[in-house]
Amino acid sequence: MTETAIEFRSVVKRYGDATAVAGIDLSIAKGELVTFLGPSGCGKTTSLRLIAGLELPSEGQVFIAGRDVSRDPASARNVGMVFQSYALFPHMSVLDNVAYGPVIRGTAKAQAQEKAREILDQVGLGGLHQRLPAELSGGQQQRVAVARAIVQQPDVILFDEPLSNVDAKLRRKVREEIRSLQRRFGLTAVYVTHDQEEALAVSDRIVVMDRGRIAQVGTPADLYERPSTPFIADFIGDANLIRGEVAQGYFTAPGLSLPVTGPDGPATLSIRPERITLAPGGPDRVVTATYLGSRMEYMVAAQVGEMLVSRPIFEPRLAAGQDVSLHITHTDVSRVA
């Protein structure tokens, strides 16, 4: 049976008349990396702060490692945190930064430094013990921040927008390092980001939030390939949303007829741009053709409406103004409403 590391039970957080978290229920398994994702103001950072003890719930309960910590302050929770700014002490060496937590909790300095050396070696910073944070790259500083959290053997480690201060070219490498460290140490991790690609890359599961509520929880593949609502389809990556009618198991819209499941009546389908194929000649027309290095992106004026289409760069390129026909099969779509 999978052990639960974190649990929200009907958690509500209000600030005066404003509700930041509107009654969420969620379980996170031990060793799992779960990302809270959503637009600004959706409640994702508040949820993280409720786990950390930086905020207390207005209603409901938060459990960590089976213990109700709903009213416990941050100092009474065994939680590590990696902040946006890393919050490293600029005047301390890498070694002393990592050893700082155990020292202030009463561990002898020599013992704390020995444990810090072990962790630094494991995160690939073994030769940099005596450097100051300013002498490290952004990626190295990130690893120091993770090491400082790991050294305290927390029940949970929290990442608050950890790549926001990393150069765009380094983000892929740093997020891979975070994921690798999380797996290597078997950490239970909660990660907050507004970046959909980042969430897809690092997560076991993603919690998409909207206006203080959980809109959908699932694996990256679940959310991308099987969105449950138009909001999820539109928020996770790019999506073409097509409105039409379902009757006797078929969805129909101008120029489109596909078998679908679900009740008859008004319906909305989500179609990812890369699932649409184009052929020269036909009733539709390319409005714009944009070269993006690894792919071509087309905006197509189709019978069913304006459609975004993404095709591999090795396919024959189409030009703006060219007549084309769109090809979509029932396996390429998700019913979202």
Long-range contacts (C-beta under 8 A, 24 or more apart in sequence): 2-29, 2-30, 3-29, 3-30, 4-28, 4-29, 4-30, 4-63, 4-66, 5-29, 5-30, 5-31, 5-32, 5-64, 5-65, 5-155, 5-156, 5-188, 6-51, 6-62, 6-63, 6-64, 6-156, 6-188, 6-190, 7-61, 7-62, 7-63, 8-47, 8-50, 8-60, 8-61, 8-62, 9-60, 9-61, 9-62, 9-63, 10-59, 10-60, 10-61, 11-47, 11-50, 11-57, 11-59, 11-60, 11-61, 11-62, 12-57, 12-58, 12-59, 12-60, 13-43, 13-46, 13-50, 13-55, 13-57, 13-58, 14-58, 19-212, 20-46, 20-212, 21-46, 21-47, 21-50, 21-57, 21-212, 22-211, 22-212, 22-213, 23-59, 23-60, 23-213, 24-212, 24-213, 24-214, 25-214, 26-207, 26-214, 26-217, 28-188, 28-190, 29-188, 30-188, 31-186, 31-187, 31-188, 32-188, 32-189, 32-204, 32-205, 33-179, 33-182, 33-187, 33-188, 33-189, 33-190, 33-191, 33-202, 33-203, 33-204, 34-189, 34-190, 34-191, 34-203, 34-204, 34-205, 34-206, 34-207, 35-190, 35-191, 35-192, 35-193, 35-199, 35-202, 35-203, 35-205, 35-206, 35-207, 36-190, 36-191, 36-192, 36-193, 36-207, 36-209, 37-192, 37-193, 37-194, 37-196, 37-199, 37-206, 37-207, 37-208, 37-209, 38-194, 38-208, 38-209, 38-210, 38-215, 38-235, 39-194, 39-210, 39-235, 40-194, 41-211, 42-209, 42-210, 42-211, 42-212, 43-209, 43-211, 43-212, 43-213, 44-192, 44-194, 44-207, 44-209, 45-160, 45-192, 47-192, 47-207, 47-209, 48-158, 48-160, 48-190, 48-192, 51-79, 51-156, 51-158, 51-190, 52-77, 52-79, 52-81, 52-158, 53-77, 53-79, 64-155, 64-156, 65-155, 77-155, 78-152, 78-153, 78-154, 78-155, 78-156, 79-154, 79-155, 79-156, 79-157, 79-158, 80-148, 80-149, 80-150, 80-152, 80-154, 80-156, 80-157, 80-158, 81-149, 81-157, 81-158, 81-160, 82-142, 82-145, 82-146, 82-149, 82-157, 82-158, 82-159, 82-160, 82-162, 83-145, 83-160, 84-160, 84-161, 84-162, 84-164, 84-165, 85-165, 86-133, 86-141, 86-142, 86-144, 86-145, 86-165, 87-145, 88-133, 88-141, 88-144, 88-145, 88-148, 89-133, 90-132, 90-133, 90-134, 91-132, 92-132, 92-133, 93-129, 93-130, 93-131, 93-132, 94-120, 94-125, 94-128, 94-129, 94-130, 94-131, 94-132, 94-133, 94-136, 94-144, 95-120, 95-129, 95-130, 97-133, 97-144, 97-148, 98-144, 98-147, 98-148, 98-151, 99-151, 100-148, 101-148, 101-151, 101-152, 102-151, 102-152, 105-152, 112-151, 115-151, 116-147, 116-151, 119-147, 119-150, 119-151, 120-144, 120-147, 122-147, 122-184, 122-185, 123-147, 123-150, 123-181, 137-170, 138-165, 138-166, 138-167, 138-170, 138-174, 139-166, 139-170, 139-173, 139-174, 139-177, 142-166, 142-174, 142-177, 142-178, 143-177, 143-181, 146-178, 146-181, 150-181, 150-185, 150-187, 154-187, 155-188, 156-188, 156-189, 156-190, 157-182, 157-187, 157-188, 157-189, 157-190, 158-189, 158-190, 158-191, 158-192, 159-189, 159-190, 159-191, 159-192, 160-192, 161-192, 161-193, 161-194, 162-191, 162-193, 163-193, 163-195, 163-198, 171-198, 172-201, 175-201, 175-202, 176-201, 178-202, 196-235, 196-236, 196-237, 200-224, 200-236, 208-232, 208-235, 208-236, 224-272, 225-334, 226-334, 227-270, 227-334, 227-336, 228-336, 229-336, 229-337, 230-268, 230-270, 230-336, 230-337, 232-336, 233-270, 233-334, 233-336, 234-270, 237-272, 238-272, 238-273, 238-308, 238-310, 239-270, 239-271, 239-272, 239-273, 240-270, 240-271, 240-272, 240-273, 240-276, 240-307, 240-308, 241-268, 241-269, 241-270, 241-336, 242-268, 242-269, 242-271, 242-304, 242-305, 243-267, 243-268, 244-268, 244-269, 251-335, 253-304, 254-303, 254-304, 254-305, 255-283, 255-284, 255-302, 255-303, 255-304, 255-326, 256-303, 256-304, 256-328, 258-328, 258-329, 258-330, 258-333, 259-330, 260-330, 260-333, 260-335, 261-335, 262-335, 266-337, 267-335, 267-337, 268-335, 268-336, 268-337, 269-333, 269-334, 269-335, 269-336, 270-333, 270-334, 270-335, 270-336, 271-307, 271-328, 271-332, 271-333, 271-334, 272-332, 273-297, 273-307, 273-308, 273-309, 273-310, 274-310, 274-311, 275-328, 275-332, 275-333, 276-307, 276-309, 276-326, 276-327, 276-328, 276-332, 277-311, 277-326, 277-327, 278-309, 278-311, 278-318, 278-324, 278-325, 278-326, 278-327, 279-324, 279-325, 279-327, 280-318, 280-322, 280-323, 280-324, 281-323, 281-324, 281-325, 282-323, 282-324, 282-325, 282-326, 283-323, 283-325, 284-323, 284-324, 284-325, 284-326, 285-321, 285-322, 285-323, 285-324, 286-318, 286-319, 286-320, 286-321, 286-322, 286-324, 287-320, 288-320, 289-317, 289-318, 289-319, 289-320, 300-324, 300-326, 302-326
